[in-house]
Amino acid sequence: MRASILLTLAGSALAFSAPVWAGPASVTSMATAAAAGPDFDAAVTAPGRGEADVALDESRKPAEVLEFMGLETGDVVLDIFAGGGYYSEILGRAVGPQGSVVAVNPPQFVSSERSREKWAAVIDRQPNVTMVPSQLPDYKPAPNSIDFAMLHLIYHDFYWQSEKFKFEKMDPAVVLANLYAGMKPGGVVAVIDHAGPSGDTRAVVEKSHRIDPATVRSDFLAAGFVLDGESGMFANPDDDLDKNVFDPAVRGKTDRFVMRFRKPG
């Protein structure tokens, strides 16, 4: 439940009830906590996260990203192609026990013992996180059920295919249509990805795992979303857009774009 809805309910409850003491878990205190919003720094620095994930914080700036994107306490979150759960765990902490996170991963990427152990640890620390194995075009959230969706460094993969990794060619429009249907009116989709040059999108992705920001913007607008904000927090004019993002010379230092899309309503 997003903070604005909770405040509305709180106001209604107060208007139609007698002035009695409601105890420490009163609607008023819940509404106050929701209005305060998530403590993003605390969500990132809380103890227990894996060392490898913590080491990525400096280059990924998760607290700044989530603040810019407008994540709220109590949000129902979808983390698409969540990988090892880097963002899923932080999101789960940030939305609090009244919120929840569904992390979706293609099954072949989470079938190893190492991956299963990693996810078991994430869920043990953050029980409001659930991991669902599913091919991306097959996953359909319930209509109007998602407050916030995260696509971190993965939108380009909607144009990727790989026989080695059993990652079949997909139609980005199908995935975005499913996402649009699942978002609540006013819901936010956070997109961060490696900036790539213009040209044939699938060829660019195959070569470098990058994508032209104009392609992302066009795809989301065509799906019905509106562009609600952009940030240059990861801009790097010195990045060589022709280099593969896994090249040690640029890994972790790529020019990345940040876009906040919203479902109208």
Helices and strands as residue ranges (DSSP letters): H 3-15, H 27-36, H 40-45, H 51-54, H 57-60, H 62-69, E 76-80, H 86-95, E 100-105, G 107-109, H 113-125, E 129-133, G 136-138, E 146-152, G 155-159, H 172-182, E 183-194, H 201-208, H 213-223, E 226-231, E 256-262
